[in-house]
């Protein structure tokens, strides 16, 4: 049995589903561009095109391309039934990185980038790198402290803050 047949038997994410989702996302992006272009003005005025005229054209092109890809994917739906985009076994390591990264991004909004980075770095060092907790804690504290000094103090570039930085006066 070849590798592709084994992946199909084991299940996974189908190519046709991925293609349809991305085609619909392209269509949605085009619709958002069209909507916002019309909001700011997408007509030809007496002095030339309004600010949204060319973005409106690009939004129309995106929406048409996404619609075409969606229709093509649906038209070939049965023919592509056995195509596997990624198997479940190969998706596990991707999700093991993706889900904590999503949690990190959410955590940035809750506690700021420095505290979130310390938690993220320390947790990954222990969980994925199998470092000792003390080593992980030292690196997890040192890296955000260095980044804080570099951006906030030396370059004067503010990054998202949480309660701790506000308590320290930043």
Backbone torsions as a table, in degrees:
resi	resn	phi	psi	omega
1	UNK	NA	132.3	-179.0
2	UNK	-77.6	168.3	-174.7
3	UNK	-63.0	-40.3	-178.6
4	UNK	-66.0	-39.3	178.5
5	UNK	-65.4	-38.3	178.0
6	UNK	-63.8	-41.7	179.7
7	UNK	-66.5	-37.4	178.7
8	UNK	-64.8	-42.6	-179.3
9	UNK	-66.1	-33.8	-178.6
10	UNK	-81.4	-4.8	-179.6
11	UNK	83.3	179.8	-179.8
12	UNK	147.7	-164.9	-178.5
13	UNK	-93.1	123.0	-176.1
14	UNK	-78.4	147.7	178.6
15	UNK	-61.4	-41.2	-177.2
16	UNK	-64.9	-35.1	177.8
17	UNK	-67.6	-43.2	178.8
18	UNK	-63.0	-44.5	179.0
19	UNK	-61.2	-42.0	-179.4
20	UNK	-66.6	-43.8	-180.0
21	UNK	-61.1	-46.3	-179.2
22	UNK	-69.3	-34.9	175.8
23	UNK	-63.7	-41.1	178.1
24	UNK	-68.4	-34.8	176.1
25	UNK	-65.9	-37.8	176.2
26	UNK	-64.7	-42.6	177.7
27	UNK	-61.5	-44.4	178.6
28	UNK	-62.5	-43.3	177.9
29	UNK	-60.2	-42.4	177.1
30	UNK	-61.9	-41.1	179.4
31	UNK	-64.8	-39.0	178.4
32	UNK	-64.9	-42.9	178.8
33	UNK	-63.8	-43.2	178.5
34	UNK	-60.6	-48.0	-178.6
35	UNK	-58.8	-48.6	-177.3
36	UNK	-69.9	-33.1	177.4
37	UNK	-65.0	-41.6	177.7
38	UNK	-65.8	-36.8	179.7
39	UNK	-60.3	-41.2	-177.4
40	UNK	-92.7	-5.6	178.2
41	UNK	108.8	112.0	-175.8
42	UNK	-125.2	28.8	-178.3
43	UNK	-108.6	174.1	174.9
44	UNK	-93.0	116.9	-178.5
45	UNK	-94.0	177.2	-178.6
46	UNK	-64.1	-26.7	179.9
47	UNK	-101.7	11.7	178.9
48	UNK	122.7	-165.3	-177.0
49	UNK	-71.9	143.7	174.7
50	UNK	-75.3	171.5	-173.5
51	UNK	-59.4	-31.2	-176.8
52	UNK	-94.6	4.8	-174.4
53	UNK	-64.1	-54.2	-178.5
54	UNK	-71.2	-39.9	173.4
55	UNK	-60.0	-34.1	178.0
56	UNK	-62.8	-42.2	177.5
57	UNK	-62.2	-42.5	178.7
58	UNK	-66.5	-38.9	176.7
59	UNK	-63.1	-40.4	176.6
60	UNK	-62.7	-42.2	178.5
61	UNK	-63.1	-43.2	177.7
62	UNK	-62.5	-47.2	-178.7
63	UNK	-62.7	-42.4	178.3
64	UNK	-65.4	-43.1	178.9
65	UNK	-63.4	-44.2	178.1
66	UNK	-64.4	-39.8	176.7
67	UNK	-63.7	-42.3	177.9
68	UNK	-61.9	-45.4	179.3
69	UNK	-65.0	-38.7	177.3
70	UNK	-62.7	-47.2	-179.8
71	UNK	-63.1	-41.4	179.7
72	UNK	-64.1	-42.5	179.3
73	UNK	-64.1	-44.3	178.7
74	UNK	-66.0	-37.0	179.7
75	UNK	-63.3	-37.2	-178.4
76	UNK	-98.7	19.3	-173.0
77	UNK	-56.6	-49.8	-178.2
78	UNK	-68.8	-37.3	-177.4
79	UNK	-64.7	-32.1	-177.3
80	UNK	-99.6	23.6	-174.3
81	UNK	-64.1	-32.1	-174.9
82	UNK	-93.5	-4.9	-178.1
83	UNK	-74.5	125.8	179.1
84	UNK	-107.3	122.0	178.2
85	UNK	-71.8	-48.5	177.3
86	UNK	-153.1	136.8	179.4
87	UNK	-78.9	163.2	178.8
88	UNK	-61.9	-39.4	-178.6
89	UNK	-63.8	-37.7	-180.0
90	UNK	-81.2	-16.2	179.6
91	UNK	-83.0	-25.1	-177.3
92	UNK	-57.5	-49.2	179.2
93	UNK	-65.6	-30.4	177.6
94	UNK	-66.0	-46.3	179.0
95	UNK	-66.9	-31.0	177.8
96	UNK	-64.2	-23.4	175.7
97	UNK	-96.7	-38.3	-174.4
98	UNK	-69.0	-47.6	-175.5
99	UNK	-63.6	-44.8	175.0
100	UNK	-64.7	-31.3	178.3
101	UNK	-68.1	-39.1	175.0
102	UNK	-63.1	-42.5	177.7
103	UNK	-61.9	-37.8	177.5
104	UNK	-61.6	-45.1	179.9
105	UNK	-62.6	-42.3	177.6
106	UNK	-64.7	-41.0	-179.3
107	UNK	-64.0	-32.7	176.8
108	UNK	-57.3	-41.2	-178.9
109	UNK	-71.6	-24.5	-178.4
110	UNK	-87.5	-44.1	-172.9
111	UNK	-122.3	0.9	-179.0
112	UNK	93.7	164.0	-172.9
113	UNK	-72.4	-30.9	-174.9
114	UNK	-74.5	-46.7	177.7
115	UNK	-67.1	-42.8	179.0
116	UNK	-61.6	-39.3	179.8
117	UNK	-67.0	-39.9	178.0
118	UNK	-61.9	-44.3	178.5
119	UNK	-64.1	-46.2	-177.4
120	UNK	-63.2	-48.2	-179.0
121	UNK	-63.9	-48.0	-179.3
122	UNK	-61.8	-45.1	-179.3
123	UNK	-64.3	-41.9	-179.7
124	UNK	-68.5	-37.4	179.1
125	UNK	-63.5	-40.1	179.6
126	UNK	-74.9	-47.0	-172.8
127	UNK	-73.8	-51.9	-175.6
128	UNK	-92.8	-36.8	-176.2
129	UNK	-90.0	-13.1	179.1
130	UNK	59.0	36.5	174.7
131	UNK	-80.4	159.6	175.5
132	UNK	-69.5	146.6	-177.7
133	UNK	-56.2	-36.2	-180.0
134	UNK	-66.3	-44.5	177.4
135	UNK	-61.1	-44.7	-179.8
136	UNK	-62.4	-42.0	-179.5
137	UNK	-64.2	-40.4	179.5
138	UNK	-63.6	-46.0	179.0
139	UNK	-68.0	-41.4	-178.2
140	UNK	-63.8	-26.4	176.3
141	UNK	-89.6	-36.2	-176.7
142	UNK	-69.7	-42.7	-176.5
143	UNK	-64.0	-52.4	177.6
144	UNK	-62.9	-32.2	177.4
145	UNK	-64.7	-42.7	177.7
146	UNK	-64.9	-44.9	179.5
147	UNK	-63.2	-39.6	176.7
148	UNK	-59.8	-49.3	-179.4
149	UNK	-61.4	-43.8	-177.1
150	UNK	-64.7	-50.3	-174.8
151	UNK	-81.0	-49.5	-172.8
152	UNK	-76.9	-38.6	-173.7
153	UNK	-95.8	-53.3	-174.5
154	UNK	-77.1	-49.8	-176.3
155	UNK	-90.5	-12.6	-178.6
156	UNK	57.6	39.8	178.5
157	UNK	-110.1	111.5	-178.5
158	UNK	-75.1	137.3	174.3
159	UNK	-114.1	165.8	-177.5
160	UNK	-55.5	128.7	-176.4
161	UNK	-108.4	157.7	175.3
162	UNK	-120.4	-165.4	-176.7
163	UNK	-63.1	-37.1	-176.7
164	UNK	-64.7	-47.2	-179.9
165	UNK	-65.2	-36.9	177.5
166	UNK	-65.9	-36.9	177.6
167	UNK	-64.9	-31.1	179.7
168	UNK	-85.2	-1.9	177.0
169	UNK	92.8	16.2	179.1
170	UNK	-107.4	NA	NA
